[in-house]
Amino acid sequence: MSEQMVSVSRVIKASPEAIFGVLADPARHADIDGSGMVQKVRGDGARLELGAKFGMDMKMGPVPYKISSTVVEFEENELIAWAHFGKHRWRYELEATEVDGTPATNVTETFDWSTARIPKAIELAGYPKKHPVNMEATLVRLAALFEA
């Protein structure tokens, strides 16, 4: 793994197809966001595919803002990643597995700033240390959609 990536993983008792369905639906991103920053999708919220562009209403503390992202990696039911103007990426990788004979998925979320326009700015802002806690919370929220 690159020195400019941080990842967290969690096994979720759901199929890769079901989980990917949530990740590929930008209208569901606010439901799973563990940072509290994603507010809602802007526009039609069409299902994501490689090259798709989508917008989000965001909020950092009390400050609202808007962001547009583009899907830059895509393999149906296995991998999806998007980047915005800063070019750093949010990536989800899904690997089918089982838990006690029940279909499950190992989900890995990665914050990858190796592709960032100014990677040093990402580091100086402390995001590589701050994001894993939010990413863990995102995977907890994602799991809660499928696990009773």
N, CA, C and O atoms as a GROMACS GRO file, in nm:
protein
  592
    1MET      N    1   0.084  -0.119   0.000
    1MET     CA    2   0.000   0.000   0.000
    1MET      C    3   0.088   0.125   0.000
    1MET      O    4   0.193   0.128   0.065
    2SER      N    5   0.045   0.223  -0.072
    2SER     CA    6   0.118   0.349  -0.080
    2SER      C    7   0.124   0.416   0.056
    2SER      O    8   0.037   0.394   0.141
    3GLU      N    9   0.226   0.495   0.077
    3GLU     CA   10   0.236   0.574   0.200
    3GLU      C   11   0.133   0.685   0.202
    3GLU      O   12   0.113   0.750   0.304
    4GLN      N   13   0.067   0.708   0.089
    4GLN     CA   14  -0.032   0.815   0.080
    4GLN      C   15  -0.174   0.757   0.068
    4GLN      O   16  -0.256   0.806  -0.009
    5MET      N   17  -0.198   0.652   0.144
    5MET     CA   18  -0.330   0.590   0.152
    5MET      C   19  -0.353   0.544   0.295
    5MET      O   20  -0.261   0.498   0.362
    6VAL      N   21  -0.478   0.558   0.340
    6VAL     CA   22  -0.520   0.496   0.466
    6VAL      C   23  -0.648   0.419   0.436
    6VAL      O   24  -0.733   0.465   0.360
    7SER      N   25  -0.661   0.302   0.497
    7SER     CA   26  -0.776   0.216   0.472
    7SER      C   27  -0.831   0.160   0.601
    7SER      O   28  -0.759   0.144   0.700
    8VAL      N   29  -0.960   0.130   0.598
    8VAL     CA   30  -1.025   0.055   0.705
    8VAL      C   31  -1.112  -0.051   0.638
    8VAL      O   32  -1.162  -0.031   0.528
    9SER      N   33  -1.130  -0.164   0.706
    9SER     CA   34  -1.210  -0.274   0.651
    9SER      C   35  -1.308  -0.325   0.754
    9SER      O   36  -1.287  -0.311   0.875
   10ARG      N   37  -1.415  -0.384   0.704
   10ARG     CA   38  -1.516  -0.445   0.790
   10ARG      C   39  -1.588  -0.552   0.708
   10ARG      O   40  -1.618  -0.532   0.591
   11VAL      N   41  -1.615  -0.665   0.771
   11VAL     CA   42  -1.697  -0.768   0.709
   11VAL      C   43  -1.842  -0.735   0.741
   11VAL      O   44  -1.880  -0.717   0.857
   12ILE      N   45  -1.924  -0.728   0.635
   12ILE     CA   46  -2.065  -0.696   0.648
   12ILE      C   47  -2.146  -0.814   0.595
   12ILE      O   48  -2.116  -0.869   0.489
   13LYS      N   49  -2.247  -0.851   0.670
   13LYS     CA   50  -2.330  -0.966   0.633
   13LYS      C   51  -2.432  -0.925   0.528
   13LYS      O   52  -2.550  -0.907   0.555
   14ALA      N   53  -2.381  -0.911   0.406
   14ALA     CA   54  -2.462  -0.879   0.289
   14ALA      C   55  -2.379  -0.912   0.166
   14ALA      O   56  -2.256  -0.920   0.173
   15SER      N   57  -2.446  -0.932   0.056
   15SER     CA   58  -2.374  -0.965  -0.068
   15SER      C   59  -2.302  -0.842  -0.124
   15SER      O   60  -2.342  -0.729  -0.097
   16PRO      N   61  -2.197  -0.865  -0.202
   16PRO     CA   62  -2.132  -0.752  -0.269
   16PRO      C   63  -2.230  -0.673  -0.355
   16PRO      O   64  -2.221  -0.550  -0.363
   17GLU      N   65  -2.323  -0.742  -0.420
   17GLU     CA   66  -2.420  -0.674  -0.506
   17GLU      C   67  -2.507  -0.577  -0.426
   17GLU      O   68  -2.532  -0.465  -0.470
   18ALA      N   69  -2.552  -0.620  -0.309
   18ALA     CA   70  -2.637  -0.533  -0.226
   18ALA      C   71  -2.560  -0.411  -0.178
   18ALA      O   72  -2.610  -0.299  -0.182
   19ILE      N   73  -2.438  -0.434  -0.132
   19ILE     CA   74  -2.356  -0.323  -0.080
   19ILE      C   75  -2.318  -0.228  -0.194
   19ILE      O   76  -2.324  -0.106  -0.178
   20PHE      N   77  -2.280  -0.285  -0.308
   20PHE     CA   78  -2.243  -0.202  -0.422
   20PHE      C   79  -2.361  -0.117  -0.466
   20PHE      O   80  -2.343  -0.003  -0.509
   21GLY      N   81  -2.481  -0.171  -0.455
   21GLY     CA   82  -2.601  -0.096  -0.490
   21GLY      C   83  -2.613   0.033  -0.410
   21GLY      O   84  -2.655   0.136  -0.464
   22VAL      N   85  -2.576   0.029  -0.284
   22VAL     CA   86  -2.579   0.148  -0.199
   22VAL      C   87  -2.466   0.244  -0.239
   22VAL      O   88  -2.489   0.364  -0.252
   23LEU      N   89  -2.346   0.191  -0.259
   23LEU     CA   90  -2.232   0.276  -0.293
   23LEU      C   91  -2.249   0.343  -0.430
   23LEU      O   92  -2.202   0.455  -0.450
   24ALA      N   93  -2.315   0.276  -0.522
   24ALA     CA   94  -2.334   0.330  -0.657
   24ALA      C   95  -2.455   0.423  -0.666
   24ALA      O   96  -2.485   0.475  -0.773
   25ASP      N   97  -2.523   0.444  -0.555
   25ASP     CA   98  -2.640   0.533  -0.550
   25ASP      C   99  -2.602   0.656  -0.469
   25ASP      O  100  -2.605   0.651  -0.346
   26PRO      N  101  -2.567   0.767  -0.534
   26PRO     CA  102  -2.522   0.884  -0.458
   26PRO      C  103  -2.627   0.939  -0.362
   26PRO      O  104  -2.593   1.007  -0.265
   27ALA      N  105  -2.754   0.911  -0.386
   27ALA     CA  106  -2.859   0.955  -0.293
   27ALA      C  107  -2.848   0.884  -0.159
   27ALA      O  108  -2.906   0.930  -0.060
   28ARG      N  109  -2.777   0.771  -0.152
   28ARG     CA  110  -2.760   0.696  -0.027
   28ARG      C  111  -2.633   0.735   0.049
   28ARG      O  112  -2.613   0.690   0.162
   29HIS      N  113  -2.547   0.817  -0.011
   29HIS     CA  114  -2.419   0.849   0.053
   29HIS      C  115  -2.437   0.921   0.187
   29HIS      O  116  -2.359   0.898   0.279
   30ALA      N  117  -2.536   1.007   0.198
   30ALA     CA  118  -2.559   1.075   0.327
   30ALA      C  119  -2.602   0.974   0.434
   30ALA      O  120  -2.576   0.994   0.552
   31ASP      N  121  -2.669   0.865   0.393
   31ASP     CA  122  -2.713   0.762   0.487
   31ASP      C  123  -2.596   0.690   0.552
   31ASP      O  124  -2.606   0.644   0.666
   32ILE      N  125  -2.486   0.679   0.478
   32ILE     CA  126  -2.374   0.600   0.530
   32ILE      C  127  -2.255   0.684   0.576
   32ILE      O  128  -2.165   0.631   0.642
   33ASP      N  129  -2.254   0.811   0.544
   33ASP     CA  130  -2.139   0.896   0.577
   33ASP      C  131  -2.115   0.903   0.727
   33ASP      O  132  -2.202   0.946   0.803
   34GLY      N  133  -1.998   0.862   0.769
   34GLY     CA  134  -1.962   0.864   0.910
   34GLY      C  135  -1.899   0.993   0.957
   34GLY      O  136  -1.873   1.010   1.076
   35SER      N  137  -1.874   1.085   0.864
   35SER     CA  138  -1.812   1.212   0.902
   35SER      C  139  -1.915   1.319   0.938
   35SER      O  140  -1.882   1.416   1.006
   36GLY      N  141  -2.039   1.300   0.893
   36GLY     CA  142  -2.142   1.402   0.914
   36GLY      C  143  -2.134   1.517   0.816
   36GLY      O  144  -2.208   1.614   0.829
   37MET      N  145  -2.045   1.507   0.719
   37MET     CA  146  -2.027   1.616   0.624
   37MET      C  147  -2.120   1.606   0.503
   37MET      O  148  -2.164   1.709   0.450
   38VAL      N  149  -2.151   1.485   0.458
   38VAL     CA  150  -2.235   1.467   0.339
   38VAL      C  151  -2.380   1.494   0.379
   38VAL      O  152  -2.434   1.428   0.468
   39GLN      N  153  -2.442   1.590   0.313
   39GLN     CA  154  -2.579   1.628   0.346
   39GLN      C  155  -2.681   1.565   0.252
   39GLN      O  156  -2.774   1.497   0.297
   40LYS      N  157  -2.665   1.587   0.121
   40LYS     CA  158  -2.757   1.526   0.024
   40LYS      C  159  -2.698   1.539  -0.115
   40LYS      O  160  -2.612   1.623  -0.142
   41VAL      N  161  -2.749   1.454  -0.204
   41VAL     CA  162  -2.706   1.457  -0.343
   41VAL      C  163  -2.770   1.577  -0.412
   41VAL      O  164  -2.883   1.615  -0.382
   42ARG      N  165  -2.698   1.635  -0.505
   42ARG     CA  166  -2.753   1.740  -0.591
   42ARG      C  167  -2.780   1.678  -0.727
   42ARG      O  168  -2.704   1.592  -0.772
   43GLY      N  169  -2.886   1.720  -0.791
   43GLY     CA  170  -2.919   1.666  -0.923
   43GLY      C  171  -3.003   1.541  -0.912
   43GLY      O  172  -3.067   1.516  -0.810
   44ASP      N  173  -3.002   1.463  -1.019
   44ASP     CA  174  -3.092   1.348  -1.027
   44ASP      C  175  -3.045   1.227  -0.949
   44ASP      O  176  -3.125   1.136  -0.924
   45GLY      N  177  -2.920   1.222  -0.909
   45GLY     CA  178  -2.870   1.110  -0.830
   45GLY      C  179  -2.871   0.979  -0.906
   45GLY      O  180  -2.893   0.873  -0.848
   46ALA      N  181  -2.846   0.984  -1.038
   46ALA     CA  182  -2.844   0.863  -1.121
   46ALA      C  183  -2.738   0.765  -1.070
   46ALA      O  184  -2.639   0.805  -1.010
   47ARG      N  185  -2.762   0.636  -1.096
   47ARG     CA  186  -2.668   0.532  -1.054
   47ARG      C  187  -2.531   0.561  -1.114
   47ARG      O  188  -2.519   0.598  -1.231
   48LEU      N  189  -2.429   0.543  -1.033
   48LEU     CA  190  -2.294   0.575  -1.075
   48LEU      C  191  -2.236   0.466  -1.166
   48LEU      O  192  -2.270   0.348  -1.156
   49GLU      N  193  -2.149   0.511  -1.255
   49GLU     CA  194  -2.073   0.425  -1.344
   49GLU      C  195  -1.942   0.497  -1.373
   49GLU      O  196  -1.926   0.614  -1.336
   50LEU      N  197  -1.850   0.432  -1.439
   50LEU     CA  198  -1.721   0.495  -1.469
   50LEU      C  199  -1.744   0.624  -1.547
   50LEU      O  200  -1.816   0.625  -1.647
   51GLY      N  201  -1.682   0.732  -1.501
   51GLY     CA  202  -1.693   0.862  -1.566
   51GLY      C  203  -1.814   0.944  -1.523
   51GLY      O  204  -1.824   1.061  -1.560
   52ALA      N  205  -1.905   0.885  -1.446
   52ALA     CA  206  -2.024   0.959  -1.401
   52ALA      C  207  -1.982   1.074  -1.311
   52ALA      O  208  -1.889   1.062  -1.232
   53LYS      N  209  -2.054   1.184  -1.324
   53LYS     CA  210  -2.031   1.301  -1.238
   53LYS      C  211  -2.152   1.316  -1.148
   53LYS      O  212  -2.266   1.296  -1.190
   54PHE      N  213  -2.125   1.352  -1.021
   54PHE     CA  214  -2.234   1.373  -0.927
   54PHE      C  215  -2.195   1.482  -0.830
   54PHE      O  216  -2.077   1.503  -0.801
   55GLY      N  217  -2.295   1.550  -0.779
   55GLY     CA  218  -2.272   1.660  -0.686
   55GLY      C  219  -2.331   1.630  -0.550
   55GLY      O  220  -2.429   1.556  -0.538
   56MET      N  221  -2.271   1.689  -0.448
   56MET     CA  222  -2.317   1.672  -0.312
   56MET      C  223  -2.322   1.807  -0.242
   56MET      O  224  -2.236   1.893  -0.262
   57ASP      N  225  -2.423   1.824  -0.160
   57ASP     CA  226  -2.425   1.933  -0.063
   57ASP      C  227  -2.353   1.881   0.059
   57ASP      O  228  -2.384   1.774   0.110
   58MET      N  229  -2.256   1.958   0.106
   58MET     CA  230  -2.170   1.917   0.217
   58MET      C  231  -2.177   2.022   0.327
   58MET      O  232  -2.233   2.131   0.309
   59LYS      N  233  -2.119   1.987   0.441
   59LYS     CA  234  -2.113   2.081   0.552
   59LYS      C  235  -1.992   2.045   0.638
   59LYS      O  236  -1.977   1.932   0.682
   60MET      N  237  -1.906   2.144   0.659
   60MET     CA  238  -1.791   2.125   0.748
   60MET      C  239  -1.815   2.216   0.868
   60MET      O  240  -1.803   2.339   0.858
   61GLY      N  241  -1.850   2.155   0.981
   61GLY     CA  242  -1.890   2.235   1.096
   61GLY      C  243  -2.016   2.311   1.057
   61GLY      O  244  -2.111   2.252   1.007
   62PRO      N  245  -2.018   2.441   1.079
   62PRO     CA  246  -2.136   2.519   1.043
   62PRO      C  247  -2.136   2.569   0.898
   62PRO      O  248  -2.231   2.635   0.855
   63VAL      N  249  -2.029   2.538   0.823
   63VAL     CA  250  -2.013   2.596   0.690
   63VAL      C  251  -2.061   2.500   0.581
   63VAL      O  252  -2.002   2.394   0.561
   64PRO      N  253  -2.169   2.537   0.510
   64PRO     CA  254  -2.215   2.454   0.398
   64PRO      C  255  -2.132   2.482   0.272
   64PRO      O  256  -2.083   2.593   0.252
   65TYR      N  257  -2.116   2.380   0.190
   65TYR     CA  258  -2.050   2.396   0.061
   65TYR      C  259  -2.099   2.288  -0.034
   65TYR      O  260  -2.167   2.195   0.008
   66LYS      N  261  -2.064   2.300  -0.159
   66LYS     CA  262  -2.103   2.204  -0.261
   66LYS      C  263  -1.977   2.145  -0.323
   66LYS      O  264  -1.875   2.213  -0.335
   67ILE      N  265  -1.986   2.019  -0.361
   67ILE     CA  266  -1.872   1.953  -0.422
   67ILE      C  267  -1.921   1.868  -0.538
   67ILE      O  268  -2.030   1.810  -0.532
   68SER      N  269  -1.843   1.860  -0.643
   68SER     CA  270  -1.873   1.773  -0.756
   68SER      C  271  -1.762   1.670  -0.768
   68SER      O  272  -1.644   1.704  -0.757
   69SER      N  273  -1.800   1.546  -0.791
   69SER     CA  274  -1.703   1.437  -0.802
   69SER      C  275  -1.726   1.360  -0.931
   69SER      O  276  -1.832   1.368  -0.993
   70THR      N  277  -1.624   1.286  -0.970
   70THR     CA  278  -1.630   1.201  -1.089
   70THR      C  279  -1.586   1.060  -1.049
   70THR      O  280  -1.488   1.044  -0.977
   71VAL      N  281  -1.659   0.960  -1.096
   71VAL     CA  282  -1.620   0.821  -1.071
   71VAL      C  283  -1.498   0.791  -1.157
   71VAL      O  284  -1.503   0.801  -1.280
   72VAL      N  285  -1.387   0.754  -1.092
   72VAL     CA  286  -1.260   0.734  -1.161
   72VAL      C  287  -1.214   0.588  -1.164
   72VAL      O  288  -1.121   0.553  -1.237
   73GLU      N  289  -1.279   0.503  -1.085
   73GLU     CA  290  -1.251   0.359  -1.087
   73GLU      C  291  -1.385   0.290  -1.071
   73GLU      O  292  -1.469   0.333  -0.991
   74PHE      N  293  -1.406   0.183  -1.146
   74PHE     CA  294  -1.535   0.116  -1.140
   74PHE      C  295  -1.525  -0.027  -1.192
   74PHE      O  296  -1.486  -0.049  -1.306
   75GLU      N  297  -1.559  -0.121  -1.108
   75GLU     CA  298  -1.577  -0.261  -1.146
   75GLU      C  299  -1.702  -0.306  -1.074
   75GLU      O  300  -1.705  -0.315  -0.951
   76GLU      N  301  -1.806  -0.335  -1.151
   76GLU     CA  302  -1.937  -0.369  -1.095
   76GLU      C  303  -1.924  -0.470  -0.981
   76GLU      O  304  -1.864  -0.576  -0.996
   77ASN      N  305  -1.982  -0.434  -0.866
   77ASN     CA  306  -1.988  -0.518  -0.746
   77ASN      C  307  -1.852  -0.548  -0.682
   77ASN      O  308  -1.843  -0.632  -0.593
   78GLU      N  309  -1.746  -0.479  -0.727
   78GLU     CA  310  -1.613  -0.504  -0.671
   78GLU      C  311  -1.538  -0.378  -0.629
   78GLU      O  312  -1.467  -0.378  -0.529
   79LEU      N  313  -1.554  -0.269  -0.706
   79LEU     CA  314  -1.469  -0.152  -0.683
   79LEU      C  315  -1.539  -0.028  -0.735
   79LEU      O  316  -1.594  -0.027  -0.846
   80ILE      N  317  -1.537   0.078  -0.653
   80ILE     CA  318  -1.584   0.208  -0.699
   80ILE      C  319  -1.501   0.315  -0.626
   80ILE      O  320  -1.475   0.304  -0.507
   81ALA      N  321  -1.460   0.416  -0.702
   81ALA     CA  322  -1.384   0.527  -0.642
   81ALA      C  323  -1.422   0.655  -0.715
   81ALA      O  324  -1.450   0.655  -0.835
   82TRP      N  325  -1.421   0.764  -0.639
   82TRP     CA  326  -1.448   0.894  -0.699
   82TRP      C  327  -1.349   0.996  -0.648
   82TRP      O  328  -1.287   0.979  -0.542
   83ALA      N  329  -1.335   1.102  -0.725
   83ALA     CA  330  -1.244   1.212  -0.690
   83ALA      C  331  -1.311   1.342  -0.728
   83ALA      O  332  -1.394   1.347  -0.818
   84HIS      N  333  -1.274   1.449  -0.658
   84HIS     CA  334  -1.324   1.582  -0.695
   84HIS      C  335  -1.207   1.666  -0.744
   84HIS      O  336  -1.103   1.611  -0.780
   85PHE      N  337  -1.222   1.798  -0.747
   85PHE     CA  338  -1.119   1.886  -0.804
   85PHE      C  339  -0.982   1.868  -0.741
   85PHE      O  340  -0.881   1.892  -0.808
   86GLY      N  341  -0.974   1.826  -0.615
   86GLY     CA  342  -0.846   1.805  -0.549
   86GLY      C  343  -0.774   1.680  -0.596
   86GLY      O  344  -0.655   1.662  -0.569
   87LYS      N  345  -0.847   1.593  -0.667
   87LYS     CA  346  -0.796   1.469  -0.728
   87LYS      C  347  -0.766   1.356  -0.630
   87LYS      O  348  -0.730   1.247  -0.675
   88HIS      N  349  -0.778   1.378  -0.498
   88HIS     CA  350  -0.764   1.264  -0.408
   88HIS      C  351  -0.890   1.178  -0.421
   88HIS      O  352  -0.995   1.227  -0.462
   89ARG      N  353  -0.878   1.051  -0.386
   89ARG     CA  354  -0.983   0.954  -0.413
   89ARG      C  355  -1.038   0.892  -0.286
   89ARG      O  356  -0.969   0.871  -0.186
   90TRP      N  357  -1.167   0.862  -0.294
   90TRP     CA  358  -1.236   0.779  -0.196
   90TRP      C  359  -1.269   0.649  -0.267
   90TRP      O  360  -1.341   0.650  -0.367
   91ARG      N  361  -1.218   0.538  -0.218
   91ARG     CA  362  -1.231   0.409  -0.287
   91ARG      C  363  -1.297   0.306  -0.193
   91ARG      O  364  -1.268   0.301  -0.074
   92TYR      N  365  -1.385   0.226  -0.252
   92TYR     CA  366  -1.447   0.113  -0.183
   92TYR      C  367  -1.418  -0.012  -0.263
   92TYR      O  368  -1.447  -0.020  -0.383
   93GLU      N  369  -1.359  -0.112  -0.195
   93GLU     CA  370  -1.334  -0.241  -0.257
   93GLU      C  371  -1.415  -0.345  -0.184
   93GLU      O  372  -1.421  -0.346  -0.060
   94LEU      N  373  -1.480  -0.434  -0.261
   94LEU     CA  374  -1.567  -0.536  -0.204
   94LEU      C  375  -1.518  -0.674  -0.242
   94LEU      O  376  -1.487  -0.701  -0.358
   95GLU      N  377  -1.510  -0.762  -0.143
   95GLU     CA  378  -1.466  -0.899  -0.167
   95GLU      C  379  -1.565  -0.994  -0.099
   95GLU      O  380  -1.586  -0.988   0.022
   96ALA      N  381  -1.625  -1.082  -0.179
   96ALA     CA  382  -1.721  -1.178  -0.126
   96ALA      C  383  -1.654  -1.272  -0.028
   96ALA      O  384  -1.540  -1.316  -0.049
   97THR      N  385  -1.725  -1.302   0.080
   97THR     CA  386  -1.676  -1.396   0.180
   97THR      C  387  -1.798  -1.459   0.247
   97THR      O  388  -1.910  -1.443   0.198
   98GLU      N  389  -1.778  -1.530   0.356
   98GLU     CA  390  -1.888  -1.589   0.432
   98GLU      C  391  -1.862  -1.570   0.580
   98GLU      O  392  -1.748  -1.564   0.625
   99VAL      N  393  -1.971  -1.562   0.655
   99VAL     CA  394  -1.964  -1.561   0.801
   99VAL      C  395  -2.061  -1.668   0.849
   99VAL      O  396  -2.183  -1.655   0.831
  100ASP      N  397  -2.009  -1.773   0.908
  100ASP     CA  398  -2.091  -1.884   0.956
  100ASP      C  399  -2.183  -1.937   0.846
  100ASP      O  400  -2.300  -1.966   0.871
  101GLY      N  401  -2.130  -1.950   0.725
  101GLY     CA  402  -2.206  -2.003   0.613
  101GLY      C  403  -2.301  -1.904   0.548
  101GLY      O  404  -2.371  -1.940   0.453
  102THR      N  405  -2.303  -1.782   0.597
  102THR     CA  406  -2.390  -1.677   0.540
  102THR      C  407  -2.307  -1.589   0.448
  102THR      O  408  -2.196  -1.550   0.484
  103PRO      N  409  -2.360  -1.557   0.330
  103PRO     CA  410  -2.287  -1.466   0.241
  103PRO      C  411  -2.256  -1.333   0.311
  103PRO      O  412  -2.340  -1.278   0.382
  104ALA      N  413  -2.137  -1.285   0.288
  104ALA     CA  414  -2.092  -1.159   0.349
  104ALA      C  415  -1.992  -1.096   0.253
  104ALA      O  416  -1.952  -1.154   0.152
  105THR      N  417  -1.952  -0.974   0.288
  105THR     CA  418  -1.858  -0.901   0.205
  105THR      C  419  -1.756  -0.830   0.292
  105THR      O  420  -1.791  -0.764   0.390
  106ASN      N  421  -1.630  -0.845   0.256
  106ASN     CA  422  -1.525  -0.766   0.321
  106ASN      C  423  -1.519  -0.634   0.243
  106ASN      O  424  -1.485  -0.632   0.125
  107VAL      N  425  -1.553  -0.524   0.311
  107VAL     CA  426  -1.556  -0.392   0.250
  107VAL      C  427  -1.436  -0.314   0.301
  107VAL      O  428  -1.416  -0.302   0.422
  108THR      N  429  -1.356  -0.262   0.209
  108THR     CA  430  -1.242  -0.180   0.244
  108THR      C  431  -1.263  -0.040   0.186
  108THR      O  432  -1.279  -0.024   0.065
  109GLU      N  433  -1.263   0.059   0.274
  109GLU     CA  434  -1.270   0.198   0.230
  109GLU      C  435  -1.130   0.256   0.240
  109GLU      O  436  -1.061   0.237   0.341
  110THR      N  437  -1.088   0.327   0.136
  110THR     CA  438  -0.954   0.385   0.131
  110THR      C  439  -0.962   0.532   0.096
  110THR      O  440  -1.032   0.572   0.003
  111PHE      N  441  -0.890   0.612   0.171
  111PHE     CA  442  -0.867   0.752   0.136
  111PHE      C  443  -0.728   0.755   0.073
  111PHE      O  444  -0.629   0.727   0.140
  112ASP      N  445  -0.722   0.790  -0.056
  112ASP     CA  446  -0.599   0.783  -0.134
  112ASP      C  447  -0.563   0.924  -0.182
  112ASP      O  448  -0.628   0.978  -0.271
  113TRP      N  449  -0.460   0.981  -0.124
  113TRP     CA  450  -0.418   1.114  -0.166
  113TRP      C  451  -0.291   1.109  -0.251
  113TRP      O  452  -0.227   1.212  -0.274
  114SER      N  453  -0.254   0.989  -0.297
  114SER     CA  454  -0.137   0.977  -0.385
  114SER      C  455  -0.164   1.042  -0.520
  114SER      O  456  -0.070   1.076  -0.593
  115THR      N  457  -0.291   1.061  -0.555
  115THR     CA  458  -0.330   1.124  -0.681
  115THR      C  459  -0.367   1.272  -0.663
  115THR      O  460  -0.406   1.337  -0.760
  116ALA      N  461  -0.355   1.323  -0.542
  116ALA     CA  462  -0.397   1.461  -0.512
  116ALA      C  463  -0.312   1.564  -0.586
  116ALA      O  464  -0.194   1.542  -0.615
  117ARG      N  465  -0.376   1.676  -0.615
  117ARG     CA  466  -0.303   1.786  -0.679
  117ARG      C  467  -0.192   1.837  -0.588
  117ARG      O  468  -0.081   1.866  -0.634
  118ILE      N  469  -0.221   1.848  -0.459
  118ILE     CA  470  -0.122   1.897  -0.361
  118ILE      C  471  -0.125   1.803  -0.240
  118ILE      O  472  -0.184   1.836  -0.138
  119PRO      N  473  -0.060   1.687  -0.251
  119PRO     CA  474  -0.065   1.590  -0.142
  119PRO      C  475  -0.013   1.645  -0.009
  119PRO      O  476  -0.062   1.607   0.097
  120LYS      N  477   0.084   1.732  -0.014
  120LYS     CA  478   0.139   1.788   0.111
  120LYS      C  479   0.033   1.868   0.186
  120LYS      O  480   0.031   1.868   0.309
  121ALA      N  481  -0.055   1.936   0.113
  121ALA     CA  482  -0.163   2.013   0.178
  121ALA      C  483  -0.258   1.919   0.252
  121ALA      O  484  -0.307   1.953   0.360
  122ILE      N  485  -0.284   1.803   0.195
  122ILE     CA  486  -0.371   1.701   0.259
  122ILE      C  487  -0.306   1.658   0.391
  122ILE      O  488  -0.374   1.646   0.493
  123GLU      N  489  -0.177   1.636   0.388
  123GLU     CA  490  -0.105   1.592   0.506
  123GLU      C  491  -0.099   1.702   0.612
  123GLU      O  492  -0.120   1.676   0.730
  124LEU      N  493  -0.071   1.825   0.569
  124LEU     CA  494  -0.064   1.937   0.664
  124LEU      C  495  -0.199   1.963   0.731
  124LEU      O  496  -0.204   2.007   0.846
  125ALA      N  497  -0.307   1.937   0.659
  125ALA     CA  498  -0.442   1.954   0.715
  125ALA      C  499  -0.476   1.841   0.812
  125ALA      O  500  -0.576   1.850   0.884
  126GLY      N  501  -0.395   1.735   0.815
  126GLY     CA  502  -0.415   1.625   0.909
  126GLY      C  503  -0.518   1.522   0.866
  126GLY      O  504  -0.558   1.438   0.946
  127TYR      N  505  -0.563   1.528   0.740
  127TYR     CA  506  -0.667   1.436   0.696
  127TYR      C  507  -0.629   1.288   0.704
  127TYR      O  508  -0.714   1.206   0.738
  128PRO      N  509  -0.506   1.250   0.674
  128PRO     CA  510  -0.472   1.108   0.685
  128PRO      C  511  -0.490   1.051   0.825
  128PRO      O  512  -0.515   0.932   0.842
  129LYS      N  513  -0.477   1.136   0.926
  129LYS     CA  514  -0.496   1.089   1.065
  129LYS      C  515  -0.642   1.101   1.108
  129LYS      O  516  -0.688   1.021   1.190
  130LYS      N  517  -0.714   1.201   1.054
  130LYS     CA  518  -0.854   1.224   1.092
  130LYS      C  519  -0.951   1.128   1.024
  130LYS      O  520  -1.048   1.084   1.086
  131HIS      N  521  -0.926   1.097   0.898
  131HIS     CA  522  -1.025   1.023   0.820
  131HIS      C  523  -1.052   0.879   0.864
  131HIS      O  524  -1.167   0.836   0.854
  132PRO      N  525  -0.954   0.802   0.913
  132PRO     CA  526  -0.986   0.663   0.949
  132PRO      C  527  -1.100   0.649   1.050
  132PRO      O  528  -1.178   0.554   1.041
  133VAL      N  529  -1.110   0.738   1.146
  133VAL     CA  530  -1.220   0.730   1.243
  133VAL      C  531  -1.354   0.747   1.172
  133VAL      O  532  -1.448   0.674   1.198
  134ASN      N  533  -1.361   0.845   1.081
  134ASN     CA  534  -1.484   0.867   1.005
  134ASN      C  535  -1.513   0.751   0.911
  134ASN      O  536  -1.628   0.714   0.891
  135MET      N  537  -1.409   0.694   0.854
  135MET     CA  538  -1.426   0.580   0.764
  135MET      C  539  -1.479   0.459   0.840
  135MET      O  540  -1.565   0.388   0.789
  136GLU      N  541  -1.428   0.436   0.960
  136GLU     CA  542  -1.481   0.327   1.043
  136GLU      C  543  -1.629   0.350   1.072
  136GLU      O  544  -1.709   0.257   1.066
  137ALA      N  545  -1.665   0.475   1.103
  137ALA     CA  546  -1.805   0.507   1.129
  137ALA      C  547  -1.890   0.487   1.005
  137ALA      O  548  -2.006   0.444   1.014
  138THR      N  549  -1.836   0.517   0.888
  138THR     CA  550  -1.908   0.493   0.763
  138THR      C  551  -1.937   0.345   0.745
  138THR      O  552  -2.049   0.307   0.709
  139LEU      N  553  -1.839   0.261   0.769
  139LEU     CA  554  -1.860   0.117   0.753
  139LEU      C  555  -1.959   0.063   0.856
  139LEU      O  556  -2.034  -0.030   0.827
  140VAL      N  557  -1.961   0.120   0.975
  140VAL     CA  558  -2.061   0.081   1.075
  140VAL      C  559  -2.201   0.117   1.023
  140VAL      O  560  -2.294   0.036   1.032
  141ARG      N  561  -2.215   0.238   0.970
  141ARG     CA  562  -2.345   0.282   0.917
  141ARG      C  563  -2.387   0.199   0.797
  141ARG      O  564  -2.505   0.166   0.782
  142LEU      N  565  -2.291   0.164   0.711
  142LEU     CA  566  -2.321   0.079   0.596
  142LEU      C  567  -2.368  -0.058   0.643
  142LEU      O  568  -2.466  -0.111   0.591
  143ALA      N  569  -2.298  -0.115   0.740
  143ALA     CA  570  -2.338  -0.246   0.793
  143ALA      C  571  -2.477  -0.241   0.854
  143ALA      O  572  -2.554  -0.337   0.840
  144ALA      N  573  -2.511  -0.132   0.920
  144ALA     CA  574  -2.642  -0.119   0.986
  144ALA      C  575  -2.757  -0.125   0.886
  144ALA      O  576  -2.869  -0.160   0.923
  145LEU      N  577  -2.731  -0.091   0.761
  145LEU     CA  578  -2.836  -0.101   0.659
  145LEU      C  579  -2.875  -0.246   0.630
  145LEU      O  580  -2.986  -0.272   0.582
  146PHE      N  581  -2.785  -0.339   0.660
  146PHE     CA  582  -2.805  -0.479   0.624
  146PHE      C  583  -2.814  -0.573   0.744
  146PHE      O  584  -2.873  -0.681   0.734
  147GLU      N  585  -2.758  -0.534   0.855
  147GLU     CA  586  -2.752  -0.623   0.972
  147GLU      C  587  -2.849  -0.575   1.079
  147GLU      O  588  -2.844  -0.459   1.120
  148ALA      N  589  -2.935  -0.664   1.123
  148ALA     CA  590  -3.035  -0.626   1.225
  148ALA      C  591  -2.973  -0.624   1.363
  148ALA      O  592  -3.042  -0.594   1.461
   0.00000   0.00000   0.00000
